[in-house]
Amino acid sequence: MTRFFLMTASLMIIAGVSTVAASATNIAQPAPGTVLYGPVAATPPAGTVAPLAPAGYHNEWVYSYDHHGYRAHWEAVRN
């Protein structure tokens, strides 16, 4: 009975540690498109043209948060 108890406890500990390790691996990943290092792109890359903006808006090149994380992108701003 003692062996059964010790074996069950060992398996539960191993399962718990592996679950914590797997979740820590997932948490440590940066979001797609997140700029981790390097300079902030203050101007758009050469040759890029702003996409068409809806009526009453114009596009500006900004470094801010969108659904991909913090990055440089075109953003529609009200006139």
N, C-alpha and C positions, 0 to 999 in steps of 0.2 A: 504494500500500500504506500509506503514511503517513497519507493522508486517511482510509482505512478504519479504521486503528488509532485515530486521534484521534476520529473520529465514534463509534466503539464505546465508547471511554473516556468521552466526554462523555455518552452515553446511560446508561452505567452509573452515573456520578456523579449525574445527574439522577434516575434511578430510586432510588438510595440515599437521596438527600436527601428525596425525596417520601415514601418509606416511613418514614423517621424522623419527618418532620413529621406524617404521618397517625397514627402510633402515639403521638406526644406529645399530639396533640389528644384522643385517646381516654383517655389517662392523666389528663389535666387535669380531666376531668369528675368532679364529686362523685357519690357514690352516691345513689340515690333515697331521699328521706326524711331525708337528712342535714341537720341544722340548722347553717347556716353562721354566721349572725349573730343577734343579739337575745338577750333574756333567757331563762334556763332556766325552763320552765314548772313551778314548784314545786307548783302545785295544778292539778287537772284543770279544764278549761273549765267555766263555769257551766252547770248542767243536765245534765252527763254523769253517767251511772250506771255503776258498775263492772260488767263482765260477770260472769256466774256462774262461780264457781271450782269446780274438782273437789273432791270430799270430802277433807278434811284440809288444804285450802289456803284462803287468802283473798287478795284482790287488793289491791295497793298501787300508788299512782301514783309512778313512779320516772323518773328521767332517767338512762338507761344505754344500753348497746350492745345492739342486737338485730340480726337479719339485714338490717335496712335502714340500720344505722349508729347513731350516738348520737342519741337523741331521747327525748322524754317519752312514756311509755306505761303502760298497766296491766300489771302483772306478777304472776303467781300466786306466792305465798310460802307455804311450809309453816307450818302453825299451830304 
